[in-house]
Amino acid sequence: MHETPRADTSTGSPEVSPISDASTGRPSVSVIIPAMNEAKNLPYVAFRMPDDIDQIVFVDGNSADDTVAVAQKTLARSHFRHSVPVG
């Protein structure tokens, strides 16, 4: 169940409650993998990801090599995003 951050009136900072999986009671775990021209290194990262990660978000920084193809093959359970170069 996702909870909405609430304002902490004593500090003005948002108070964030952990998001948990209702079936296990454990907090959800998400990993964000930013990459640019990392085709050679992605397999090392992918095979070291624990099985209990709930979400992997792969963000490509407009790679010129085969980073995206390697990520799609080795990180099949991921959500893929392509960043747009700025400047």
C-alpha positions in Angstrom: 0.0 0.0 0.0 1.5 3.4 -1.0 1.2 6.1 1.5 1.2 9.8 0.8 4.0 11.9 2.4 2.6 14.1 5.2 4.0 17.4 6.3 5.9 17.3 9.6 4.8 20.5 11.3 7.7 20.6 13.7 10.4 20.7 11.0 8.6 21.5 7.8 10.1 18.4 6.2 7.9 15.7 4.6 7.4 12.6 6.7 7.6 9.6 4.5 6.3 6.2 5.6 7.9 3.1 3.9 6.0 1.5 1.1 5.5 -2.2 2.0 4.3 -5.3 0.2 1.0 -6.3 1.9 1.6 -10.0 1.4 5.1 -10.1 3.0 5.0 -7.0 5.2 8.5 -6.1 4.1 9.4 -2.7 2.6 9.4 -2.5 -1.3 12.8 -2.2 -2.8 13.4 -0.3 -6.1 16.7 0.1 -7.9 17.4 2.8 -10.4 20.3 2.1 -12.9 21.4 5.1 -14.8 23.7 4.2 -17.7 25.5 5.6 -20.7 27.7 3.5 -22.9 27.8 0.7 -20.3 27.1 -2.3 -22.6 30.2 -4.1 -21.3 29.4 -3.6 -17.6 25.7 -4.2 -17.5 25.9 -8.0 -17.4 28.0 -7.8 -14.2 25.4 -5.5 -12.6 22.4 -7.5 -13.8 23.6 -10.9 -12.5 24.3 -9.4 -9.0 20.8 -8.0 -8.5 19.1 -9.9 -5.7 15.9 -11.7 -6.5 13.9 -9.9 -3.9 14.1 -6.5 -5.6 10.6 -5.4 -6.5 11.3 -2.9 -9.3 14.3 -2.1 -11.5 14.2 1.1 -13.5 16.9 1.4 -16.2 17.6 4.9 -17.5 19.7 5.2 -20.6 21.6 8.5 -21.1 21.5 8.3 -24.9 24.1 5.6 -25.3 26.1 5.3 -28.5 26.9 1.6 -27.9 24.6 -1.5 -27.4 23.7 -0.5 -23.8 20.0 -0.5 -24.4 20.0 -3.9 -26.2 22.2 -5.5 -23.4 19.9 -4.0 -20.7 16.8 -5.4 -22.4 18.4 -8.8 -22.6 20.0 -8.9 -19.1 17.5 -6.8 -17.1 14.3 -8.2 -18.6 12.2 -7.5 -15.5 13.1 -3.8 -15.7 11.2 -0.7 -16.6 13.1 1.2 -19.3 13.4 4.9 -19.7 15.5 7.0 -22.1 16.7 10.3 -20.9 16.7 13.3 -23.2 20.1 15.1 -23.3 19.9 18.6 -22.0 22.1 21.4 -23.2 
